[in-house]
Amino acid sequence: MLHFNQFEKSYSGHLVLKIANIKLPQGVFWIKGSNGSGKSTLLKAIAGILSFQGDIAIGTIYLKDHGIAYRKLVNFAAAEPLFPEFLSGAEMIGLFAKAKGGGIDQAEALLSEMRMKDYIHNPLSSYSSGMLKKLSLVLAFLGKPKLILLDEPLNTIDAESLEVLYHWINKKHKEEGISFLLSSHQPLDGIKLPGLRQINIDDKKIILNF
Ligand SMILES: Nc1ncnc2c1ncn2[C@@H]1O[C@H](COP(=O)(O)OP(=O)(O)OP(=O)(O)O)[C@@H](O)[C@H]1O
């Protein structure tokens, strides 16, 4: 599903991650690693929002050769989402739905399940951190991605929303074959996410624990 080809990421000449040649199968994966090990860096590189050496492909679609097609297949929710404060949640949904090819019905269903409809037309400057996090999760499920990257998805969301998120992940994986890479310092629930597999980042390398 996800292919790394001679991948290397450095900041100012300082190497952070090196992945020579790995093919990750379809699945739901928990990326684990200590602070500063490179989890966010890896997710941002896969999302196509960070420069790196080498290449990454989803199936046969390489990021550096087919950037637009590749980015339609990958959705990303940041650990601490930053959105323009003057826009409303609904306007962000409109922008993402257009870019990702999602329909109004899809967005309405997601907003309803996450119980966000009461405030979705309010400006983002009025949102709490949990409300912003839930918006970023909804945006990550829009369109028809093959891979969804969620950086610290458990941060700041309440227990009820977490149940909805687990349900979405399982449903999308089972029914549409969408793969997930989740980074989390908090334990992810293997009972709520059956089939969850672990990937460790250690000493600038990724280790597949399955
Ligand atoms: N923009 C940047 N410029 C320079 N160095 C950076 C930058 N972003 C990250 N780094 C460095 O890259 C390394 C990996 O950072 P990254 O944020 O990917 O780690 P992480 O595993 O997500 O950490 P955490 O668990 O603390 O969120 C760290 O040493 C960090 O200092």
The ligand as a MOL file (V3000), in Angstrom:
LIG
                    3D

  0  0  0     0  0            999 V3000
M  V30 BEGIN CTAB
M  V30 COUNTS 31 33 0 0 0
M  V30 BEGIN ATOM
M  V30 1 N 11.0060 22.3730 11.5790 0
M  V30 2 C 12.0200 21.7470 12.2020 0
M  V30 3 N 13.2600 22.2490 12.1510 0
M  V30 4 C 14.3140 21.6310 12.7330 0
M  V30 5 N 14.2020 20.4680 13.4140 0
M  V30 6 C 12.9790 19.9340 13.5230 0
M  V30 7 C 11.8190 20.5290 12.9240 0
M  V30 8 N 10.7400 19.7560 13.1840 0
M  V30 9 C 11.1980 18.7220 13.9040 0
M  V30 10 N 12.5270 18.8200 14.1050 0
M  V30 11 C 13.3800 17.8600 14.8250 0
M  V30 12 O 13.1600 16.5710 14.2610 0
M  V30 13 C 13.1010 15.5810 15.2630 0
M  V30 14 C 11.7770 14.8290 15.1680 0
M  V30 15 O 10.7150 15.7250 15.4830 0
M  V30 16 P 9.2080 15.2590 15.4150 0
M  V30 17 O 8.3530 16.4360 15.7490 0
M  V30 18 O 8.9730 14.5780 14.1360 0
M  V30 19 O 9.1710 14.1700 16.5890 0
M  V30 20 P 7.9430 13.4240 17.2730 0
M  V30 21 O 8.3250 11.9840 17.3770 0
M  V30 22 O 6.6770 13.7380 16.5700 0
M  V30 23 O 7.9770 14.0940 18.7150 0
M  V30 24 P 6.8410 14.2580 19.8600 0
M  V30 25 O 6.5260 12.8830 20.3600 0
M  V30 26 O 7.5670 15.0710 20.8880 0
M  V30 27 O 5.6960 14.9800 19.2450 0
M  V30 28 C 13.3240 16.2920 16.6020 0
M  V30 29 O 14.6890 16.1660 16.9310 0
M  V30 30 C 13.0030 17.7300 16.3000 0
M  V30 31 O 13.7860 18.5960 17.0850 0
M  V30 END ATOM
M  V30 BEGIN BOND
M  V30 1 1 1 2
M  V30 2 1 2 3
M  V30 3 2 2 7
M  V30 4 2 3 4
M  V30 5 1 4 5
M  V30 6 2 5 6
M  V30 7 1 6 7
M  V30 8 1 6 10
M  V30 9 1 7 8
M  V30 10 2 8 9
M  V30 11 1 9 10
M  V30 12 1 10 11
M  V30 13 1 11 12
M  V30 14 1 11 30
M  V30 15 1 12 13
M  V30 16 1 13 14
M  V30 17 1 13 28
M  V30 18 1 14 15
M  V30 19 1 15 16
M  V30 20 2 16 17
M  V30 21 1 16 18
M  V30 22 1 16 19
M  V30 23 1 19 20
M  V30 24 2 20 21
M  V30 25 1 20 22
M  V30 26 1 20 23
M  V30 27 1 23 24
M  V30 28 2 24 25
M  V30 29 1 24 26
M  V30 30 1 24 27
M  V30 31 1 28 29
M  V30 32 1 28 30
M  V30 33 1 30 31
M  V30 END BOND
M  V30 END CTAB
M  END
